[in-house]
Amino acid sequence: HNSQQLKGSSTVAVHEFQNGLTDQLLAQPELFQLILRANFDWETITDDEKSLYGIWNLKEAGFLELCFHLKEQGALEESIYQSRLAYFLKLYSLPGRRAWWEQQANSSMIDHDFYNEVSRKLEDRLDSAEEFLSQFPQYRKQK
Protein backbone atom coordinates (compact mmCIF):
# COMPACT_ATOMS: atom_id res chain seq x y z
CA HIS A 1 0.00 0.00 0.00
CA ASN A 2 2.80 2.45 0.88
CA SER A 3 4.55 1.56 -2.37
CA GLN A 4 1.46 2.57 -4.37
CA GLN A 5 1.18 5.84 -2.43
CA LEU A 6 4.83 6.57 -3.11
CA LYS A 7 4.43 5.89 -6.83
CA GLY A 8 1.33 8.07 -6.89
CA SER A 9 3.15 10.92 -5.18
CA SER A 10 6.10 10.53 -7.52
CA THR A 11 3.84 10.61 -10.56
CA VAL A 12 2.24 13.83 -9.34
CA ALA A 13 5.68 15.34 -8.68
CA VAL A 14 6.87 14.42 -12.19
CA HIS A 15 3.81 15.99 -13.78
CA GLU A 16 4.14 19.13 -11.65
CA PHE A 17 7.81 19.50 -12.62
CA GLN A 18 6.94 19.01 -16.30
CA ASN A 19 4.10 21.54 -16.09
CA GLY A 20 6.44 24.02 -14.40
CA LEU A 21 8.87 23.77 -17.32
CA THR A 22 6.07 24.36 -19.81
CA ASP A 23 4.69 27.26 -17.78
CA GLN A 24 8.12 28.91 -17.76
CA LEU A 25 8.36 28.73 -21.55
CA LEU A 26 4.85 30.12 -21.96
CA ALA A 27 5.70 33.00 -19.64
CA GLN A 28 9.01 33.73 -21.38
CA PRO A 29 8.57 33.61 -25.16
CA GLU A 30 12.05 35.06 -25.68
CA LEU A 31 13.53 32.08 -23.83
CA PHE A 32 11.52 29.73 -26.01
CA GLN A 33 12.80 31.50 -29.14
CA LEU A 34 16.39 31.17 -27.90
CA ILE A 35 15.87 27.45 -27.28
CA LEU A 36 14.46 27.00 -30.77
CA ARG A 37 17.50 28.69 -32.32
CA ALA A 38 20.08 27.05 -30.08
CA ASN A 39 18.70 23.55 -30.64
CA PHE A 40 19.86 23.89 -34.24
CA ASP A 41 22.55 26.58 -34.23
CA TRP A 42 24.77 26.00 -31.19
CA GLU A 43 27.81 27.44 -32.96
CA THR A 44 26.14 30.73 -33.90
CA ILE A 45 24.60 31.77 -30.60
CA THR A 46 26.49 34.21 -28.37
CA ASP A 47 28.29 33.20 -25.18
CA ASP A 48 25.54 34.86 -23.12
CA GLU A 49 22.91 32.89 -25.04
CA LYS A 50 24.90 29.68 -24.51
CA SER A 51 24.89 30.37 -20.78
CA LEU A 52 21.13 30.88 -20.66
CA TYR A 53 20.51 27.90 -22.95
CA GLY A 54 22.81 25.80 -20.77
CA ILE A 55 20.93 26.74 -17.61
CA TRP A 56 17.64 25.84 -19.28
CA ASN A 57 19.03 22.52 -20.52
CA LEU A 58 20.34 21.73 -17.06
CA LYS A 59 16.90 22.39 -15.62
CA GLU A 60 15.28 20.14 -18.24
CA ALA A 61 17.91 17.45 -17.76
CA GLY A 62 17.19 17.68 -14.03
CA PHE A 63 13.62 16.71 -14.80
CA LEU A 64 14.70 13.56 -16.62
CA GLU A 65 17.30 12.83 -13.96
CA LEU A 66 14.59 13.02 -11.28
CA CYS A 67 12.55 10.50 -13.29
CA PHE A 68 15.61 8.27 -13.66
CA HIS A 69 16.32 8.20 -9.91
CA LEU A 70 12.69 7.70 -8.93
CA LYS A 71 12.52 4.78 -11.37
CA GLU A 72 15.79 3.33 -10.01
CA GLN A 73 14.36 3.53 -6.47
CA GLY A 74 11.16 1.79 -7.55
CA ALA A 75 9.16 4.94 -6.84
CA LEU A 76 8.07 5.67 -10.43
CA GLU A 77 6.39 3.41 -12.95
CA GLU A 78 8.79 2.24 -15.64
CA SER A 79 6.36 3.36 -18.36
CA ILE A 80 6.42 6.97 -17.14
CA TYR A 81 10.21 7.04 -17.17
CA GLN A 82 10.41 5.37 -20.58
CA SER A 83 7.99 7.84 -22.15
CA ARG A 84 9.98 10.82 -20.85
CA LEU A 85 13.26 9.19 -21.87
CA ALA A 86 11.96 8.55 -25.41
CA TYR A 87 11.09 12.23 -25.79
CA PHE A 88 14.46 13.41 -24.46
CA LEU A 89 16.40 11.04 -26.69
CA LYS A 90 14.61 12.56 -29.68
CA LEU A 91 15.19 16.09 -28.36
CA TYR A 92 18.88 15.37 -27.85
CA SER A 93 19.15 14.33 -31.49
CA LEU A 94 19.02 18.03 -32.36
CA PRO A 95 22.55 19.32 -33.04
CA GLY A 96 22.61 22.12 -30.47
CA ARG A 97 21.12 20.01 -27.71
CA ARG A 98 23.51 17.16 -28.49
CA ALA A 99 26.51 19.54 -28.39
CA TRP A 100 25.42 20.81 -24.98
CA TRP A 101 24.83 17.28 -23.66
CA GLU A 102 28.25 16.05 -24.74
CA GLN A 103 29.86 18.91 -22.81
CA GLN A 104 28.25 17.59 -19.62
CA ALA A 105 30.35 14.40 -19.45
CA ASN A 106 32.36 15.68 -16.48
CA SER A 107 29.74 18.00 -15.02
CA SER A 108 29.26 17.92 -11.28
CA MET A 109 25.68 19.08 -11.89
CA ILE A 110 24.53 15.83 -13.53
CA ASP A 111 24.73 12.40 -11.91
CA HIS A 112 27.25 10.23 -13.76
CA ASP A 113 25.09 7.09 -13.76
CA PHE A 114 22.26 9.09 -15.31
CA TYR A 115 24.59 10.76 -17.82
CA ASN A 116 26.08 7.42 -18.84
CA GLU A 117 22.69 5.76 -19.31
CA VAL A 118 21.35 8.56 -21.51
CA SER A 119 24.61 8.77 -23.47
CA ARG A 120 24.62 5.01 -24.11
CA LYS A 121 21.08 5.19 -25.43
CA LEU A 122 21.94 8.22 -27.59
CA GLU A 123 24.80 6.32 -29.25
CA ASP A 124 22.32 3.82 -30.68
CA ARG A 125 20.01 6.45 -32.17
CA LEU A 126 19.92 7.57 -35.73
CA ASP A 127 17.21 10.20 -35.33
CA SER A 128 17.43 13.22 -37.53
CA ALA A 129 16.36 16.71 -36.60
CA GLU A 130 13.67 16.49 -39.28
CA GLU A 131 12.19 13.36 -37.66
CA PHE A 132 12.02 15.18 -34.34
CA LEU A 133 10.34 18.20 -35.93
CA SER A 134 7.77 16.04 -37.69
CA GLN A 135 6.70 14.69 -34.29
CA PHE A 136 7.10 17.97 -32.37
CA PRO A 137 6.42 20.83 -34.81
CA GLN A 138 6.25 23.34 -31.95
CA TYR A 139 10.06 23.19 -31.90
CA ARG A 140 10.40 24.35 -35.50
CA LYS A 141 12.31 27.62 -35.60
CA GLN A 142 10.07 30.63 -36.02
CA LYS A 143 10.82 32.91 -38.93
N, C-alpha and C positions, 0 to 999 in steps of 0.2 A: 504493500500500500504506500509506504513512504517513497519507494522507488518511482511509482507512478506520479506522485505529487512532485517529486524532484524533476522528473522529465517534463511535467506540465509547466512548472515554474521556469525551467530552462527554455522551453519553447516560447513562452511569453517573453522572456528576456531577449531571445534572439529576434523575435519579431519587433520588439520595441527598439532595439539597436538598429535594425534595418530601417524601420520607419524614421528614426532620428536622422539617419544618413540622407534619406530621400527628402525629408523636411528641410535639411540644411541646403541641399541643392535647389529646392524650390524657392527658398528664401534668398539665395545668393546666385542669381542668374549669371553674374560675371564669373563666379567660380565654376559653374557648369560649363560655360564657354571655354574657359581655360582648360578644363579637363578634356573637353572634346578636341581641342587643338593639340594638347600635349600627348594624348593617346596615340596620335599619328605622327607628330612632328617634334619629338623630344629634342632633336639637335637644334631646332630653330627657336625654341623658347628661351627667354632671358634667364639669367641665374636667379633673379627674384621669382620668376614664374616657376622655375624648377623647384625652388624651396617650397612654395605654396602647394604645388602639385605633389611634391614628396610628402608633405604633411597630410594632405588629403589621402594619398595612397596608403600611408601608414595607418590612418584611421580606418580606412576600408579593410586593409589587411588585418587589422585588429579584430574586426568583425568576424572574418573567416577564422582567425586564430582562436577566438572565443569558441566558435562552433567546433573546431578541431578538438580543443581540450575538453569541452563538455562531452563530446562523443567518446573521447578516449577514457573519460571517467565513468562512462555508462549513464550519463545524465542527459543525453540528447539522443533522440531517435536517429539511427543511421541514415534513414531516408532524408531527413532534414539536412544533415551535414552534406550528404552526397548531392542534393539539389543545389545547395549554395556553392559547393566545390565545382560542380559542372559549370555554373555561371562564371565563376572567377577564372577557371581555366580558359574559357573562351575570351573573357575580358583581357587576360594576360597574354593572349595571342596578338594583341595590338602592339605595334612596334614601340611606342613610347612607354606603355605600361610594362612591357617585357624588359626594356632597358632599365627602368627604375627597379624592377624586381631583382634583376641580376646584380644590381649594385648592393642589394641587401644581404648578400651572402655572409658577411661578417658583422652585420648589424647587431648591436646589443638590444635593439628595440623589438626584434622579432625572434621568437623561440626557434632554436636551431632544428629541433625535431619537426616542427611545423614547416619551417622553410625547406628542409630537405624533402619532406613528403610532397609538398606542392611542386618543387623543382623537378623531382623525379617524374611526376605525372605530366608536367609541362614538356619534358624531353620527348615523350611519346606522342605528342600532339602535332598534327599537321594543319591545324586550323589556319585559315587566312583571315585577314581583317574583313574582307568582303563577306565571308560566311558569318562572322560575328554581326556585321551590320545588317545582314538580311534577317537575322533573328531579333536584333535589338536596334531598330532604325532610329530610336531616340538618341543614339550615340553618333549619328552621322553629323559631321561638322556642318554648322550653319554657315550659310554664305553671307 
